[in-house]
Amino acid sequence: MVNALVSAPVVTRIAPSPTGFMHVGTARTALFNWLYARGRGGRFLIRIEDTDKARSTQAATDAIVAGMAWLGLDHDGEIVSQAEQADRHAEVAQAMLASGSAYKCFATQEEIEAFREAARAEGRSTLFRSPWRDADPETHPNAPYAIRVKAPLDGETVIKDEVQGDVTVRNDQLDDMIVLRSDGTPTYMLAVVVDDHDMGVTHVIRGDDHLNNAARQMLVYRAMGWPLPVYAHIPLIHGEDGKKLSKRHGALGVEDYVAMGYPATAMRNYLARLGWSHGDDEVFDTDQALEWFDLPGIGKSPARLDFKKLDHVSGQHIAQMPDGDLMVAVSQWRVAAGLAPLQDAEADGLEAALPIIKGSVKKLGDLLDKAHFAMTSRPIVPEPKATKALDATALEILGELTPHLHNASWDRDALEAVAARIAEERGLGLGKIAAPLRASLAGRTATPSVFDMMMVLGRDETLARITDAIEAGPRHASV
């Protein structure tokens, strides 16, 4: 069948099952679909495949919707529930039956299982061939029946795939799959095709674990005379050990990455590169991804989740983000991580410190650690390690430095020059001046540059903290 959808406006979809959380693999598939559609002025749709009522929950659906919203993947139209389309699915099965492309099968589950057991015992194929395929309707019993599609018995089916290339399946390996069960409920294989057709989906971009399904689903398209979509089956995501991603590899759900402190912009960038490439570009924004993304750039081999690369990409995005956007991202992260909102004074301190710290972190939570000096208030209580830098000699140096800071021009170069002059006069390295400054200003041994901290804190707060340290007297680290 010739594909008649290629020239139509692009319509893609994501069709997750709501069974717990939004898997990072589902998020990557959603992103690919979104990029492909949005980059071509097309439409991106969401369908929730909720026919398994025992496993589908509203909470899981909400998690998927929340994950999509956090990633910034907006969708068109209303979210479609597959379960609510059951009557339409059954209608198509009846149409196939009426056209002769499907038939009534009265074989019971016990009969089918008995056939398969015998086939296994004799070393034959367990592919079930229903005796009702070509039976005279006059012989049909008054009993429940399933509707099966008539698969071709010879020849080949070729799946033309934009990622995998042409994939050939022998037709004698295709069974007459059930499209409508004997209780009148549609099967997944029928529902997917009907929904994709009715939603106008032109491109089916999904995991390659569905590749084997494509040949069987094509039977429904052909039986109904519907044009085939363009297929693109993308390799799954593996862990760093090369094995299929699972709980042992760590975070699986989008909410895990939110809670770990990765900003959405970084996650979009990283997921886009997870199995797709544009030359050697590693760090890029969403506009660039929309311009560059295309199906031929997707590799055939499974992508490997690499947290070191994710950290690198995340750090680059945090460094480039406007301070206001970072403050919003931090608030979202704290909610996702179950942390209390920042107090106003803490938020003000963090925002003031962002320009000097955002270029040296990997995750949003790191910002709070780096900005601790600006988010805390006097009196500063040094950590045990920091007390070593506040001995009598160090306090004497701070006392000598203080009047110079009172009179210095309050810019970074001038402040560093003042400290360097005191160090030179005492025959010391600048580090000997910086250590007690760091301890008095932040109470820690690991902080941003002391001169950067002084610029953020301002003259009055800086001098007040140094004075507090001098008045507290020499400190000694606790054993």
C-alpha positions in Angstrom: 0.0 0.0 0.0 1.4 3.4 -1.0 1.7 5.8 1.9 -0.8 8.7 1.2 0.0 10.6 4.4 3.5 11.8 3.5 2.3 15.1 1.9 -0.3 15.7 4.6 0.3 18.2 7.5 2.4 16.4 10.2 0.5 14.9 13.1 2.3 12.9 15.8 1.1 11.5 19.1 2.3 10.0 22.3 0.2 7.2 23.7 1.4 6.1 27.1 -0.3 3.6 29.4 -1.1 5.2 32.8 0.4 2.5 35.0 2.4 4.4 37.7 4.6 7.2 36.4 6.0 8.8 33.3 9.0 6.7 32.3 12.0 8.6 31.1 11.8 6.5 27.9 8.2 7.7 27.4 9.4 11.3 28.0 12.1 10.9 25.3 9.6 9.4 22.8 7.2 12.3 23.6 10.0 14.8 23.0 10.9 13.3 19.6 7.2 13.4 18.5 6.8 16.9 19.8 10.0 18.1 18.1 9.1 16.5 14.8 5.6 18.0 14.7 6.3 21.4 16.1 9.4 21.8 14.0 7.2 21.4 10.9 4.2 23.4 12.0 2.3 20.2 12.7 0.1 18.9 15.5 1.1 16.9 18.6 -1.5 14.8 20.3 -1.8 12.8 23.5 -3.8 9.6 23.8 -3.9 7.7 27.1 -4.1 4.0 26.5 -6.2 3.2 29.5 -8.1 0.0 28.4 -6.5 -2.0 31.1 -8.7 -0.7 33.9 -7.0 -2.9 36.5 -3.7 -1.1 36.0 -4.8 2.3 34.8 -5.3 5.0 37.4 -6.2 8.7 37.4 -3.1 9.4 39.5 -0.9 7.8 36.9 -2.6 9.8 34.1 -2.0 13.0 36.2 1.6 12.1 36.5 2.0 11.8 32.8 0.3 15.1 32.2 2.4 16.8 34.9 5.6 15.3 33.4 4.7 16.6 29.9 3.9 20.1 31.4 7.2 20.2 33.2 9.1 19.3 30.1 7.3 22.0 28.2 5.7 19.7 25.7 2.4 21.3 24.9 -0.2 19.4 23.0 -3.1 20.1 20.7 -6.8 19.4 21.4 -8.2 17.3 24.2 -6.4 14.3 25.6 -8.0 11.2 24.1 -9.0 8.2 26.3 -8.6 5.0 24.4 -11.1 3.2 26.6 -13.8 5.7 25.6 -13.4 4.8 22.0 -14.3 1.1 22.5 -17.6 1.4 20.5 -15.7 2.9 17.6 -13.1 0.1 17.7 -15.9 -2.5 17.7 -17.6 -0.8 14.8 -14.4 -1.1 12.7 -14.1 -4.8 13.6 -17.6 -5.3 12.4 -16.8 -3.4 9.2 -13.9 -5.7 8.6 -16.1 -8.7 9.2 -18.7 -7.4 6.7 -16.0 -6.8 4.0 -14.6 -10.3 4.3 -11.2 -9.2 5.5 -12.0 -10.7 8.9 -14.0 -13.7 10.1 -15.8 -15.2 13.1 -13.7 -17.6 15.1 -15.5 -20.0 17.5 -12.4 -21.7 18.8 -12.3 -21.7 22.6 -9.3 -20.8 24.7 -9.0 -24.4 25.7 -8.9 -25.6 22.1 -6.3 -23.1 21.2 -4.1 -24.0 24.2 -4.5 -27.8 23.4 -3.3 -27.1 19.8 -0.3 -25.2 21.1 0.6 -27.9 23.6 0.5 -30.5 20.9 2.5 -28.3 18.5 5.2 -27.8 21.2 5.3 -31.5 21.9 5.8 -32.3 18.2 8.2 -29.5 17.5 5.8 -27.7 15.2 5.1 -24.0 15.0 2.6 -22.9 17.7 1.1 -20.2 15.4 -2.6 -20.9 15.6 -4.5 -21.3 12.3 -8.2 -21.2 13.0 -10.3 -23.9 11.4 -13.1 -21.2 11.1 -11.2 -19.0 8.6 -12.9 -20.3 5.5 -15.8 -22.2 7.2 -19.2 -22.0 5.6 -21.3 -19.6 7.6 -24.0 -22.2 7.6 -21.8 -24.3 9.9 -21.4 -21.5 12.4 -22.6 -22.6 15.9 -24.8 -20.4 18.1 -21.9 -19.6 20.4 -19.6 -16.7 21.4 -17.0 -15.9 18.8 -14.0 -13.6 18.4 -13.3 -11.6 15.2 -10.0 -12.4 13.6 -8.3 -10.5 10.7 -7.4 -12.5 7.7 -3.6 -12.3 7.4 -2.0 -13.2 4.0 -0.7 -16.8 3.9 2.2 -16.2 1.7 4.5 -13.5 0.4 6.1 -10.8 2.6 5.2 -7.6 4.4 7.7 -4.8 4.3 7.7 -2.2 7.0 9.3 1.0 5.6 10.8 2.5 8.7 12.6 5.9 8.8 15.0 4.7 11.5 15.3 0.9 11.0 15.1 0.9 7.2 13.1 -1.7 5.3 12.1 -4.5 7.7 10.7 -7.6 6.0 8.4 -10.0 7.7 7.3 -13.3 6.1 3.5 -13.4 6.0 3.4 -17.0 7.0 4.7 -15.8 10.4 1.7 -13.5 10.9 -1.2 -15.0 12.7 -4.9 -14.1 12.2 -4.9 -11.9 15.2 -8.0 -11.2 17.2 -9.3 -7.7 16.8 -12.6 -8.2 18.8 -12.8 -10.6 21.7 -15.7 -12.9 22.3 -16.9 -10.6 25.1 -17.1 -7.8 22.6 -14.1 -5.8 23.8 -11.5 -4.6 21.2 -7.9 -5.7 21.4 -5.0 -3.3 21.8 -3.7 -4.1 18.3 -7.0 -2.9 16.8 -7.5 0.0 19.1 -4.1 1.5 18.3 -4.7 1.5 14.5 -8.3 2.9 14.7 -7.2 5.6 17.1 -4.2 6.6 15.0 -6.4 6.7 11.9 -9.2 8.7 13.5 -6.8 11.1 15.1 -5.2 11.8 11.7 -1.7 10.6 12.8 0.7 10.8 9.9 3.9 9.7 11.7 4.1 6.9 14.3 7.3 7.6 16.2 7.7 5.0 19.0 10.0 2.5 20.7 11.4 -0.3 18.6 9.8 -2.8 21.0 6.7 -2.1 18.9 8.4 -2.9 15.6 7.1 -6.4 15.5 3.6 -5.0 16.1 3.8 -2.8 13.0 3.4 -5.7 10.5 0.3 -7.0 12.3 -1.2 -3.5 12.7 -0.7 -3.0 9.0 -3.2 -5.8 8.4 -5.9 -3.6 9.9 -4.9 -0.6 7.8 -5.0 -2.7 4.6 -8.3 -4.4 5.5 -9.9 -0.9 6.0 -8.2 0.6 2.9 -6.6 3.3 5.1 -3.3 4.9 4.2 -0.3 3.8 6.3 1.4 6.3 8.6 5.2 6.9 8.3 6.9 4.6 10.9 9.9 5.5 12.9 10.9 2.9 15.6 13.5 4.3 17.9 15.9 2.2 20.0 15.2 1.9 23.7 17.2 3.5 26.4 19.8 1.4 28.2 21.7 1.9 31.4 25.4 2.7 31.5 26.1 -1.0 31.6 24.4 -1.5 28.3 21.4 -3.4 29.7 17.7 -2.3 29.4 17.0 0.6 31.7 15.5 -0.6 35.0 15.2 0.3 38.7 18.8 -0.8 39.3 20.1 2.0 37.1 18.4 4.6 39.3 15.8 7.2 38.3 13.2 5.9 35.9 10.4 8.5 36.1 10.4 12.1 35.0 9.5 13.1 38.6 12.7 11.6 39.8 14.7 14.0 37.6 12.6 16.9 38.7 13.3 16.0 42.4 17.1 15.6 41.7 17.2 19.2 40.6 17.7 19.0 36.8 16.0 22.0 35.1 13.5 21.2 32.4 15.5 23.0 29.7 18.5 20.7 30.4 16.4 17.6 30.5 14.9 18.4 27.1 18.4 19.0 25.7 19.7 15.7 27.2 16.8 13.6 26.1 17.0 15.0 22.6 20.6 13.8 22.4 19.8 10.4 23.8 19.7 8.5 20.6 19.6 11.5 18.2 22.4 13.7 17.0 23.1 16.9 15.0 26.7 16.8 14.2 28.8 17.2 17.3 26.4 19.6 19.0 25.9 18.6 22.6 24.4 21.6 24.3 21.6 23.5 22.6 18.4 25.3 23.3 14.9 24.2 22.3 14.7 26.5 19.3 17.8 24.9 17.9 16.4 21.4 18.6 13.1 22.3 16.7 15.1 23.5 13.8 17.5 20.6 13.6 15.5 17.5 14.6 14.8 15.0 11.9 14.3 11.3 11.8 17.4 10.4 9.9 19.4 11.7 12.8 18.2 8.9 15.1 20.6 6.1 15.5 19.8 2.4 15.3 21.6 1.4 18.5 20.2 1.7 22.0 21.1 5.0 23.7 22.8 4.8 27.1 21.7 6.9 30.0 24.9 8.7 31.2 24.5 10.8 34.4 27.9 12.5 33.9 26.8 13.8 30.5 23.4 14.8 32.0 25.2 16.7 34.8 27.4 18.5 32.2 24.4 19.5 30.1 22.5 20.6 33.2 25.4 22.7 34.3 25.6 24.5 31.0 21.9 25.3 31.0 21.9 26.6 34.5 24.8 28.9 33.7 22.9 30.3 30.7 19.5 30.6 32.3 18.2 34.1 33.3 18.2 34.6 37.0 14.4 35.0 37.1 13.9 31.6 35.3 16.3 30.0 37.7 14.4 31.2 40.7 11.2 29.7 39.3 13.0 26.4 38.6 14.4 26.3 42.1 10.8 26.8 43.5 9.5 23.9 41.3 12.4 21.7 42.4 11.8 22.3 46.1 8.1 21.4 45.7 9.0 18.2 43.8 11.7 17.3 46.4 9.2 17.8 49.2 11.0 20.8 50.6 9.5 23.9 52.2 9.4 27.0 50.1 12.2 29.5 50.7 11.6 32.3 53.1 11.6 35.8 51.5 15.0 36.6 53.0 16.5 33.3 51.8 15.0 33.8 48.3 16.5 37.4 48.2 19.9 36.1 49.2 19.8 33.3 46.6 18.8 35.7 43.8 21.5 38.1 44.8 24.1 35.3 44.7 23.0 33.8 41.4 25.3 35.8 39.1 28.5 34.5 40.9 27.4 30.9 41.5 25.3 29.7 38.6 28.3 29.0 36.4 29.8 26.4 38.8 26.9 24.0 39.6 25.3 21.0 38.0 21.9 20.9 39.7 19.5 23.3 41.1 20.1 22.1 44.7 23.8 23.0 44.3 22.8 26.6 44.0 21.5 26.7 47.6 24.7 25.2 48.9 26.8 27.7 47.0 24.5 30.6 48.0 24.5 29.6 51.7 26.6 32.7 52.6 24.0 35.0 51.2 21.0 33.1 52.5 22.1 32.9 56.1 22.1 35.7 58.6 24.3 37.0 61.4 25.8 35.8 63.6 27.7 33.4 61.4 28.6 30.3 63.3 31.7 28.7 61.6 31.8 25.0 60.9 34.5 23.1 62.8 36.9 23.0 59.8 36.4 26.8 59.3 37.4 27.6 62.9 41.0 26.7 62.1 41.2 29.8 59.9 40.1 32.0 62.7 43.1 31.8 65.1 44.7 34.7 66.8 47.0 35.5 63.9 44.2 35.4 61.4 42.0 37.7 63.5 44.9 40.1 63.7 45.1 40.2 59.9 41.4 40.8 59.7 41.7 43.7 62.2 44.4 45.2 60.0 42.3 44.7 56.8 39.1 46.2 58.2 40.0 49.9 58.0 41.2 49.4 54.4 37.9 47.9 53.5 36.0 50.8 55.1 37.8 53.1 52.7 38.1 50.9 49.6 36.1 51.4 46.4 33.6 48.6 46.5 34.4 46.8 43.4 35.9 43.3 43.0 39.3 44.4 41.6 39.8 47.1 44.3 38.9 44.6 47.1 41.3 42.0 45.8 44.0 44.7 45.5 43.5 45.7 49.1 43.8 42.1 50.4 46.8 41.4 48.1 48.6 44.5 49.5 48.1 43.3 53.1 49.3 39.8 52.2 52.4 41.2 50.5 53.3 43.5 53.4 53.1 40.4 55.7 55.0 38.2 53.3 51.9 35.9 52.9 50.2 34.3 50.0 46.7 35.7 49.2 45.2 32.4 50.4 46.3 33.3 54.0 44.1 36.3 53.8 41.2 34.6 52.0 40.9 31.8 54.5 39.9 33.9 57.5 37.7 36.1 55.2 35.9 33.0 54.0 35.4 31.7 57.5 34.1 35.0 58.8 31.8 35.7 55.8 30.4 32.2 55.3 31.5 30.0 58.2 32.7 27.5 55.7 36.0 26.4 54.0 34.4 25.8 50.6 32.7 28.9 49.2 32.6 31.1 46.1 35.5 33.6 45.8 35.7 35.8 48.9 35.7 38.9 46.7 32.6 37.7 44.9 30.9 37.1 48.3 31.9 40.6 49.4 30.3 42.1 46.3 27.1 40.2 46.9 27.0 41.0 50.7 27.9 44.7 50.3 30.1 46.8 52.4 28.0 47.0 55.5 27.2 43.3 55.8 30.8 42.3 55.0 32.3 44.6 57.6 29.7 43.5 60.2 30.5 39.8 59.7 34.2 40.5 59.9 33.7 42.5 63.1 31.6 39.7 64.6 34.5 37.2 64.0 37.1 39.6 65.5 34.9 40.2 68.6 34.2 36.5 69.1 38.0 36.0 69.5 40.2 33.1 68.4 38.5 29.9 67.5 39.7 26.3 67.8 38.4 23.4 65.8 36.6 20.8 67.9 38.3 17.5 68.1 
